[in-house]
Amino acid sequence: MTTAAASASHHLSPAFPGRAPWGTAGKLRAWQQGAMERYLQTQPRDFLAVATPGAGKTTFALTLASWLLHHHVVQQVTVVAPTEHLKKQWAEAAARIGIKLDPEYSAGPVGKDYHGVAVTYAGVGVRPMLHRNRSEQRKTLVILDEIHHAGDSKSWGEACLEAFEPATRRLALTGTPFRSDTNPIPFVAYEEGDDGIRRSAADYTYGYGSALRDNVVRPVIFLSYSGNMRWRTKAGDEIEARLGEPMTKDAISQAWRTALDPRGEWMPSVLRAADQRLTEVRKSVPDAGALVIAADQDSARAYAKLIREITGSKATVVLSDDTGASKRIDEFSESDDRWMVAVRMVSEGVDVPRLAVGVYATTISTPLFFAQAVGRFVRSRRRGETASVFLPTVPDLLTFANEMERERDHVLDRPKKEGEEDPYAESEQEMDEANRQEDEDTGEDMLPFEALQSDAVFDRVTYNGADFGMQAHPGSEEEQDYLGIPGLLEPDQVEMLLQKRQARQIAHSRKKPDSEADLLELPAERRPVVSHKEMMELRRQLNNMVGAYVHQSGKPHGVIHTELRRVCGGPPAAEATPGQLRQRIAKVQEWATRMR
C-alpha cells in the first residue's frame, strides 16, 4: 500500500473496519486500495469509479469520505442514491464507520450530530436550490451513487448540475456506466476516440471479469429453459412455437410472455427446478436465498402462490419501493427464509448478500437491466460461493449471459447506420418503465394475446461464455445432474464439473435404444428425418383434436395434453416424434368416442 493509501486507512474512524458495509472484508480490497491511491495522487474535484455490482463501491466511497473529512478537505457529505431503500442502506453503512448521515432529511439545517445527508435523485430534482445552498455554505463531498440515473430524465440531470456545481469534491459511482441515449451524465468526462465518437472516461474501472479473478464476486451459472408455447393472437389465430427457435421480434415477445404466464406449466417447472437448486446450495451455504424478478404485481402474487404450493413455505413479496417494501427486504435479508419475489426493485434496490439463486421472470431485455438483475446475486461473502440464475431461452438474454465480462462505456455520439439494429436501443426507456412507482406490466410493443399452453424443457447451462448440456425433461436424471452441482466450488471446478455432466449425459443418451428414447435424448444423427410440413400438420391435428375434446370434457388444454403424455409417454408435443404424435391423436379420438 502506498503512503497515501496507508494514511487513508490510518485516519479512518476508530469504528472502521470493525464492521465494513454489507459484509466486505475488514481491510480494503486490492481494487479499493488502487482506487484510493489513484484518487489521493491527483486529488481531483471529479472522480468516476466504475466497479461491478457486489465489488464494494460503498466501502471505497466511505473510506474516501472518512479521509477527506479527517483532513478537513470537506466539512460535510451528501450521498445521492437511486431509491429510498438504498438511501437508508447508505446511512446504515456510513454509521458503521462513524459517519452519521441523515436519511430523512427534507429541508432546513442538518442536525449537529450529523456529518451530512442521504437523499435520492428524485429528491434533488424537486429541490435543487436547497442542495446548492448547502453545498455553497460548507465544503461538501457529494457521492453520486449509480450516477447513470442522473441522466434518467433531463430534469434530474439539470437538477444535479445545479445542486452540486459548487461542491468541493464529487465522487461518481456506477456498476453499469453505459446508457443507450445521448443524455450526458453530469460530472462525467467524455473523451473523443479515433473514430470521432465521445465515450465516458472512468478514472478507475474494476469490471466483473477482474472481480471474478480476485474472488470478489461469485461466478454465475445460467440455467436456461425452453419449451413449447401456444397462444392466441388478437386476430384469433392460434400460434405454436418453440422458445428459443428463430422467430420475429413479436413472436419472441409473445412466446416469452406465454412462458412467464403463471397458469401454464413453464413457470411451475422452472420454480420447482430453482427450488431444488436452492436446496443443493443450502447444503453448503445454509442461509442461501432465492429471488424471482417479476414483471408486475399480479404475476408476483401468482408466483408467490406457486412457491407456496411447491415448497410449503411462504415467499416474501416486495411490490414497490415504499417504506413497507424496504422493511420487508431488510427482514428477508436478516432471516434464513428461502424465497423472495420482487417487482422492479431489482435495479440497485435489492442488496441481500445471501441471494444465490435467481429466476429472471420479466420480459425486459436490455443489457443495463440484465446486468443489474444479475448483480443481485454476485455479491461474494466467502470464497467458493456460486450464483445460479434461471432464464427463458431467449436469444438476447443468452447473449448477455455470454458477455458478462464485457466492459462498456456511455457513448454520446453513436452514429446509427440506416437499417442497423442497435442492441441497446430503448434500454433506458425500459429501465424507466421498470422502476416507475406504478406496478404495471413492463412489456413494450407487444401485441395483445392470450397464453394458452406452455411447458418447460431444460435447455442448457451457460458458464464463463460456454454452453454445456443437451436438452432434458424437468425431473429427469439429466436435469438433476446440473441442478445438483455443489454450492461451494472454485470457478475452474465449476467448469470441470459441467464438462463431466455433459459427457455423462451424451453417453447416457447413446445407450438407449431409439424405440425407448425421447426425441430430445437422441443425438441429431439418430433422429428420424421428417419434413417440417409433416410435423406441423401432425401437431395441428393433435391440437385440433384436443381443442374439440376440451368442449366435450370441460377440461383445460394443458390438462388434456398432460394426460396424453402420461398415458402415451414421451415428451411435450414440440419434441415428440411423428409416431408419438399419431399415438396421441388416436388416444384422444378414443376418449372422444367413449364420451358420445
Secondary structure, 3 states (H helix, E strand, C coil): CCHHHHHHHHCCCCCCCCCCHHHCCCCCCHHHHHHHHHHHHHCCCEEEEEECCCCCHHHHHHHHHHHHHHCCCCCEEEEEECCHHHHHHHHHHHHHCCCCEECCCCCCCCCCCCCEEEEEHHHHHHCHHHHHHHHHHCCEEEEECCHHHHHCCHHHHHHHHHHHCCCCEEEEEECCCCCCCCCCCCCCCEEECCCCCEEECCCEEECHHHHHHCCCECCEEEEEEEEEEEEEECCCCEEEEEECCCCCHHHHHHHHHHHHCCCCCHHHHHHHHHHHHHHHHHCCCCCCEEEEEECCHHHHHHHHHHHHHHHCCCCEEECCCCHHHHHHHHHHHHCCCCEEEEECCCCCCCCCCCEEEEEEECCCCCHHHHHHHHCCCCECCCCCECEEEEEECCHHHHHHHHCCCCCCCCECCCCCCCCCCCCCCCHHHHHHHHHCCCCCCCCCCCCCEEEEEECCEEEEEEECCEEECCCECCCCHHHHHHHCCCCECCHHHHHHHHHHHHHHHHHHHHHCCCCCCCHHHCCHHHCCCCCHHHHHHHHHHHHHHHHHHHHHHCCCHHHHHHHHHHHHCCCCCCCCCHHHHHHHHHHHHHHHHHHC
